[in-house]
Amino acid sequence: MGVKAFLSKPLAALTVARQKSWMEHPAQAQQQVFSSIIGKAANTAFGKDHYFKDIQTPQDFAQAVPACDYEALRPYFDRLKQGEQNVLWPGLPLYFAKTSGTTSGTKYIPITQDSIPNHINGAKNALLNYIHETGRAQFLDGKLIFLSGSPVLEQVAGINTGRLSGIVNHHVPGYLRTNQLPSYETNCIEDWETKLEAIVNETIDQRMTLISGIPPWVQMYFDKIMARTGKQIKDVFPDFNLFVYGGVNFAPYRAKLIESIGRKVDSIETFPASEGFIAYQNMQEDPGLLLLADSGIFFEFIPAEEYHQPNPRRLTLGEVKTGVNYALIINSNAGLWGYSIGDTVKFTSLFPHKLVVSGRLKHFISAFGEHVIGEEVEGALNDAMQEFPEVAVTEFTVAPYVSQGEGASYHEWFIAYDTPPHDPERFAKALNWHLRRRNSYYDDLISGNILANLKVTALPPDAFQQYMKRQGKLGGQNKVPRLSNDRTLAEGLLETLNLSL
C-alpha cells in the first residue's frame, strides 16, 4: 500500500464521523444552513428586494420568494455579468458555470468563494466514504482519469467562466494531480473525437485504477481502447477497480460497460449539478444517494404533481416522505434562491435521507395525458433487458407519434443497440408490458385503444453520437434527453441518419 492510500484511511474515518452528526440530525443541519445563508445575503440586492431581514422561518421564505427557474432570476444574473457586486450573494462570484438550457439558451450559474467547497468536497467525500466502508484505498496509488470538459476559462465581467467540470479540474487536490490523467494540454482540446484519441494515447499503457465520467462517454473511451488493443478493459487495465459516475441513470448502460470491462468493478454514483453538488452514494450495497444536508444548500421539495400549480407546497427535509416524486428546489451560498434545477427526486429512505433521481421536470411524455417520466422508461427498459440478457443498449430516447390519419397514436422508442434482441417483436412487447405496469395512465390508454402498443425503431450503435456531434454537443457533460413531449429530437435523429418513417 502506498503513502496516499495509507494516509487516506484516517481522513476517511474522520470524514465519516463528521458526516454522522448531520446524518442523524438532518433537520437541525438544514435549519443552520437556512439561518446562515439568509443572514449573510440579507444586504444583497436580492435580499433587500425580498425582505430577508424579516424572514425567520422557511415558511416566511416560501411566502417571500417564489419557486423559479433560470429565466425568473435572469435579471439578477445579468447584473452579475455586468460586474455589479452584492447582487445575489456578497461580493462577486468566483466563477460562472456555463451550461446550456433548452429554453434559456446559455446559462451562467454563479459559483462563489463560499460555495466552491460544496463542489470539491462532495466528490472527495464520496471517495472517502468508499474507502471507509470497503477498506480499499489502493486506487489512490494508481492513475485516475476524469473525463471532463475543457478547463480553459474565459472572462465574463472579469469572472472566470467555463464548464463546471473544467472549473472543478482546477481544484483537484495537489496530492492527486500527479496521478491525474489526461494531461492539462489534452484536457484543453475542444473537439471530443480528437480529445478522445489523445486520451487513449496517454492512458493506454498506464496503470489506471479509477475511471470517472458520464457512462455513454466512458463507453466511447472503452470502445476506442478495445478497438486499439483487441482486448477487454480488464486486460488492458488489470488494476482498474473503481468507476465513478453521475449525470444519468447507470442502469441502461451497465450491461454494455460490464461486458466491455470483462468483470465486475465497484462503482460510486454521484449527483453533481452546475448549481451544486447534491448527493452521493455512501454505501456499495445501497443505490440510494445521501443528500448533503450540511453543505451550504437549503433544500425545498415540491410534490411534482403540484409543481405547475399556482401555490404548490414547499416542503423542508423534515417533511418529505419516501416514494413521492419531488421537484428539487435549492437555496444556496452561491446566491441561488427558490431555484428549481429541473430534476425530480424520490426518497428511498429517511434517517438517513437518501434519494434517487427520478427524472426531469421538462422531460416527460404527456401528449395523450399519460405523463410518463424518465424513471418509468428507464425502469421498463431495465426490466425488459433482464428478460433478454443478450441485449446491450448504447443509448435511447422516447417520443410520441401522433397519428394524423388512420391508425392509433403510440410511443416511439429510438434505441441504439450494441447487441439487438434475437426477437425484436417480443422485446418490444416486454418493454410495453413493463411500461404499462409502471404507469397506470399509460396502461389505461392502451386498454382503451387510445394508444397502440409502443414501437421500437432500432438505430446503429453510434446513432446518438452522430446526432450529438451534429448538434455540437459531443462529449463533456452533455446528455441525451430520455423523453420528449414532441418529436424535435426524434426528427433530428432521423434526419441525421437519413432514415424515413
N, C-alpha and C positions, 0 to 999 in steps of 0.2 A: 504494500500500500504506500502510495506517495504522500508527500507532505501535505498537499492540498486536500486529499481525501481524508487524511488523518485529522487535520485541523477542522474540517467541516463538521465533524460529529458533535463536539461540544457546542458549536454555534447552532447546529440543528436542534439540539436539546434545549438550548436557551430560547430559541425562536418558538418552538412548540409550547414551552412553558408559558411564555408571554401570551401566546395565542389562546391558550386555555382560559385565561382570565376573562377575555371578552367573549369567547365562545359560550361560556357558562352564564354570562350576563349581557346578552346582545342588546336588549332594550336600553339598559343603562349606558352601554357604549355608544349607541346611536344618539341618545339624548345629549351626551357630552359632545359628540361631533356637531350636533344641531346647534347647541348653545355657542360653541366655539366659532363656527362659520358665520352664524347670524351676527354675532357680536363684532367679528372682525370686518364684516362687509357693511356694517351699519352706515358708515360715512361715504360709501361709494355712491356713484350716480344712481345705480340700480337700487341700492339700499335706501336712499333718500326717496326715490320715486315710489317705493313700495313700503315705506314707513317701518323699516326693520327695527327701529328703536322702540316701537310699540309691540313688537312680536315677542310673545312669551312662550308659546306652545306651538307644536306642529299644526294644530287646528287653526291658530291665528295665521300661521304662514300660508296654509292652504286657502284661507279666505283672501289673503293679500296678494298672493302670487298664483296666477292660473297655470295649470299644466300646459306646456307649449312645445313646439318643435323649433328647429333652427330659424325658420322664417320669422317667428314671433320675436326672437331675440336678435335678429339681424341688425336692427338699428344700433344696438349696443356693440355688436361685433364690428360693425362698420366704423364706429368711433374708435375702437381699439386699433383698427387697421390704419387710421389716420394719425395714430401716435398719441391719442388722448389717454391720460393716466386716470386711475381710480374710477374706472367705469363699472366693471363687474366685480373686481377684486382690487385691493390696494396696489397701487403702482401699475406697472406694465407686465404683460405676460412674459415669461421666459422664452416661450416658443408658441408658434401656431402649428397645430397638427392639421395638415392639409388633406382633405378627404373629399371624395365625390359623392354627390347625392342624386337621386333620381328626379327630385323636384326642385332642389335648391341650387343645382349646379355645384361648383366647387365650394366647399365649406372650410372655414378657418376656425378650428376649435382651440381656445386658449389653454395652454399649459403653464402654470405658474411655478414660482420657486417653492411654494407650499405644496403643490400637487404632484410635482415630478417624483417625489419618493413613492407615491402610490403606484406609479407605473413600474418603477425599478424594483421596489420591494415585493410587489405582487409576484413577479416572475421568480425572483430569488427565493422567496419563502416557499413557493410551490416545490422547488428543488430540495430545499432544506427539510420540508415535511416528508418528502420521499426518502431522503437519507435517514431521517429519524425512524420512520416506520420500517423500512426494509433493512437498514444497516449497510446498504450498498452505496458506496461513495466512490468506487474506483473510476467511474466515468469522468470524474474531475481531473484525472491524471492523463486522459487521452485528449483527442481533438474534438472540439464541439463545433457544429455547424448550425447557424441560424439563417435560414432562407428568408431574407427580408428585402424591403425596398431600399433604394439608394440612400446613403447617409448624407448626400450632398444637400446643403440647405441654402435657400435663397433668403433675401431680406424683404420683409414687408414692414414698412414704417420702422426700420431698424430692428425688427424682431426676427430671429431665426425661424424659418418656416420650411416644413417638409413633411414627408410621410411619417406617421408615428413610429413605425418600425425603424426608419432611418434615424429619427431623433433618439430613440432608446439605444440604438447602436453606439451612440456617443457616450452612453453612461454604463456600458458593460464594465463591471469591476476590474480594476487593474490586474488582479491575480488570475483572471480568466482570459485576459487579452492575448497572452502568449499561447493559449490553447485554441483561440477562436479562429475559425475559417468561415467564409473565404477571406482573402486579404481585403484591406480597405479599398485598394485600387479596383479589384474585381467587383466589390460590392457597389462601386460607383457607376458601373455600367448600366445604362438605362434600358437598352433593348434586352428583353428577357431571354430570348433564344441565344444571343451572343453571350450574355452573362452566364447562362446555364452551362454552355460549353466550357467557359473559363472556370466555373466552379468544379466541374468534373475534372478538368486538368489539374486543379490544385489539390483535390481531395482523394483522387483515385488510389494513390499509393500511401495515404496517411492512415494512422491508427485512429479511425473515427469511433467514438464511444457514445456520443449523444447527437441526435439529429432533430432539429426543430423547424416547424413551418406548417403552413396550411396544407392539409392532406393532398389535394389534387396537384399542387406544385411540387410537393415531396415525391409524389408518384412519377412526375415527369423526370425528376432528378434520378430516381431509381431506374427508370426506363433507359435513360442515357447511359448509366453505369453498366447495366446489363447488356445493352447493345454493344458497348465498347469491349466488354470483357467476356461475354458469353457465360457469365456466372451469376448465381443469385447473390443478393446483398450479403448474406451471412458468410459467404466465401470470400467476398471482396473485403468486407469489414467484420472480421470474426469477433471483435471486441465491442461492436455496436449492440447496446442492450437497453437504451432508453430513447423513446420517441416522445417529444413534447409538441403538442398541437393545440390549436384553438381556431375560432372563427367560423367553423362549420361542424355539423354533426359528423362524427367519425364513422358511424355505422355503415353508410353506403360504400365507403372506401376500404373498410377493414379487410375484407376477404382478399382483394387485389394486393393491398400493401403487404399483408402477411405472406401471401403467395410469392411476392417479389423478394421479400426478406428471406423466406425459407424456414423460418422458425418464429416462435412467439418472442416478443420483446415487451418489456414493461413500457407503459405509456402514462403520461400525465396530461389531462385536459385542462386548459385554462380558458378564461373568459375575459380577454382584453378588448378594449374599445378605445377609440381616439378620445372619448370623453372620460375614461377612467378604467382602471383595472378592477373588475367587478368581483371575480371569484376564481377559485382554483380547486382542483381535485386533491384532497389531502389524504386519501386512503385508496390503496390499489384495488380493493375489493368493493368499493362503493363508488358508483359512477356519479353520484351527486357532487356538486361543486360547492365548497364552503364559501358563503357570502362574507366579504370582508367588511365587518361592521365597525371596524376601528381604523379606517384608512382615509379619513378626510372626506368621505362621501356620506351624506344623509340620504337614505333611500325612502322612496314612497312607491306604493303599488296600487294601481288602478285595475280592478277587475276588467279583463279585456273586453267583455261584452258591454261594459259601460263606457269604454274609452271615448266613443264619439257622442255620448250624451252631453247635454248642457252642463250638468253639475255632477260629474262622476265622483264616487267615493275615493278619497286619497288615504290609503291605509299605511300605517307605520309597520315596522318589522314585528312589533309585538301583537299586531292584529291579523297577520296573514294566516292562511290555512294551507294544508297540503292539498295537492291535486287540483288546484284552481289556476287557470291561466291569468297572469297579471301583466299589464303593461308596466315596464320598469321606468321609473322617474328618478332622476338624480339631482342632488343639490350639493355643490362641492366647493372645495377650496381652490378650484380652478375658475370659479365665478360662473358656474352653470346653475341656473335656478329654475325649478319646476320643469326640467328638461327631459323630454322623452327621447331616449336613444333609439327608439324604434323596435326594440326587441321585446318579446314576451317571454316570461319565465314561469316555471311551475315548481313549487317547493316539494321536495321529496321527503324532507324531514324537518322537524323543529327541535331546537336544542340538541345538537347544533343545527343552525339554519342552513340547509343545503338545497340547491336548486338545479334544474336543467333548463337550458334554453329551448323553448318550445316553438319559436317561430319569429316572424317579423310582422309588425302591425300592417305594413303595406304589401306583404307577400301572402296572398291568400287567393282562393277562388271562391267567388260567390256570385257567379254570373247567373245562377239559377236558384239562389237562396240557400246553397248548401254550406257556405262558409267553411271550406276545407282549409286547414292550416298546415304549416310546414311539418310540425311534429307528426301529423297524421299520415302524410305522404311518405315521410322518411320511415316511419314505423311500418307502414304497409309494405314498402319495398324491402325492408329488412326481413320481415316475416316471410315474404314470398321467396327471398333468397335462401332462407333456411330450408324451404321445401325443395329448392332447386340448387343444390350446393355447387353445381358446375358453373353457375352464373357469376361473372365478375363484371361490375359496373364501373366505368370510368367517371361518368358524370350524368346527371339527368335534370330535367325540368318538366313542369306540367302546366298546360294552358287549356282554356276552354275552347271547344269548337262549337259555335252557334250555327245550327242548320238554317240555311236561307231558303230551303225548298223541301223536297221530300226527305224523309228520314229524320230521326231524332238527333238532338244535340248530344255531345259527350265530352268527357275529359280526354285530352290527348297527351300521352306521356312520350317525351322525347328522351330516349335512353341510348347513351353511347356505351356499347358493350365492349369489354375486352374479351370476354368469353360469353357468347349469347346462349340462351337456353336451348336445349335439344328440341323442345316442343314449345315454340313461341306462343301458340294459342293457349295452351294450358297455363303457361306462365302469366299471360295477361289475365286469364280467368282468376288465378290465385291472387294476383295483385288487386283485381277488382273486389274480390270477396273480402280481402283483408281491409281495404279502404271502407267498404260498407260496414264492416264490423266496428271500425273505429269512429265513424261519423254517421250518426243516425239520420241526419238530414239528407245526406247523400244516399243512404240506404232507402229512404222513403221515395226519393226522386227516381231511383232505379225501379223500385217496386211498382210505382205508379206509372211507369213507362214515360215519364217526363224526360229522363235521360236514358240513353243507351249505355251499355257497358263501355268502360274505358277502352281506348285503343292505344297500342304501343307503336310508335314509329322508331324503328331501330336505326341508329346512326353509327358511323365509323368511330373507332376509339378516340381519334383526335378531333372529332367534330366541334366540341366546345372550345378546344384550344384554338382552332381556326377562327371560330366566331369571336372569341375574346381578343385574338390578335387583330382582327378587323376592326374591333371597337377600340383598340389602343389600350386594352386592359389585361394583357397577358402577363401573368406572374405577379410578384409582390403580394399584396394583401387583398387583391380583387377576388370576388366570389360570384358565382353564377346564382341568380335567384332560383330558389326551389319552385316557386309558384308565381304565376302572373294572372291577373284578372282580365287580361286581354291577350292578344296574340302578337304583340310587338316583338317580343323576344323570339317566339316561335317562327314568325315570318323571317326574322333576321337570320335564324339558324338555317332555314330552308333556302334562303337566298344565298347565303354563304356557300352552301353545299350544292347549289344548283339543283335542288330537289323540287319535285312538284307533288302537290297533294293528290 
